[in-house]
Amino acid sequence: MSNINDKLIKEGILFKRGYFNRYNNKYQTLLDEISLKCIKVGKTKNFTIELTDQVEVVADKKSKKQFKVKSSKKEIFFRAETEAERDDWVE
C-alpha cells in the first residue's frame, strides 16, 4: 500500500465496468507508479491494484473512450468521459 509521501501522478473520475457490462462511477488515483487506487464515489467500497506486478494498460479497439488494466491477477475495464481523457490514462 502507498504511504503519505507518494507523489500523485494522475487522478480523475472514470467508469468501471461491473456486472451486466454496466459502468459504475469510480474515483481513480495513480500513485507514484506503485498502485492504482479506486474509490467508489459516494461509497466506502474501494480496491487497489499494485503496479509492482506486471500491469498492462490497453486502449479498447472498438470504443474510443474505453481501456483495460490487465495484471496477472485480474482484468478491469474502464471508460473515460472523452477520447482525450482515455488517451491520457493509457499513456
N, C-alpha and C positions, 0 to 999 in steps of 0.2 A: 504494500500500500504506500502511497505517496505521503510525504510529510509537508509541513507548512513552508519549507524553504524551496520546494519545487517551483520552477518557473512555468507559468501558464502560457501555453503556446496558442491555443485556439479554444473558443467557446461559442456556443450558439444553440438555437433550437433546431432540432431535426425530428423527423417522424420515424419511429422504429416499427418495422413490420412485426405483427403479432399473429394471433390466431385468425384463421379465415382470411389471411393475406391483407388484413386491415392494418393501418398505421396509427400508432399512439404517440402523443407528444412526449418527448424526452429532452432533458437539458444535457447537453454534451460538454465535456471538458477534457482536453488532451493536455496532460501534464508532463512536460519535460521529457517526452519520449518514454516515459515509464508506464503510464496507464491511460486508458480512455475510460473515464467515469461517466456513467449515465444515471441521471436522477429524474424520475418521472415528475413532470410539472404538477404541482398541487398535491403530491402524494409523498409518502416516505419510502416507497419502493425504489431501490437502486441496484446497480450492478457495476462491476469494474472488469475491464479486460486488461490484463497485464501485457504490456508491449515488449517485455523481455523475451517472451516466447516468439516464435516466428509468426508474424502477423502480416497479412497481405490486404491491401485496400484496392478494390477493383470497381471501376465505373461500370454500370449496367449498360449493355449494348442496346437494349430495347427502349429504355426510358432515359431521357436526358437529365432527370433530377435524382435518379436513384443510384446507390452504390452499396457494396457489401464489405464488411470487415470479416476476414476469414483467419481464424487461428487454428492451431492443432486441436483445440477442444470444442470450438463452436463456430458457427457462421451466422452473422447478424446482418440484416438488410435495413438500410436507412433511406429516407427520401428527404431532400432539401427543398426549400421554397423555390429556388431558382436553379438554372443550369450553372450559372457562375458560382453560386454558393456550393453546389455539389463539387465543382472542379477545385474549389478552394480546399475542401475536405480531402479530396483524393490525392492532391499533390503531396 
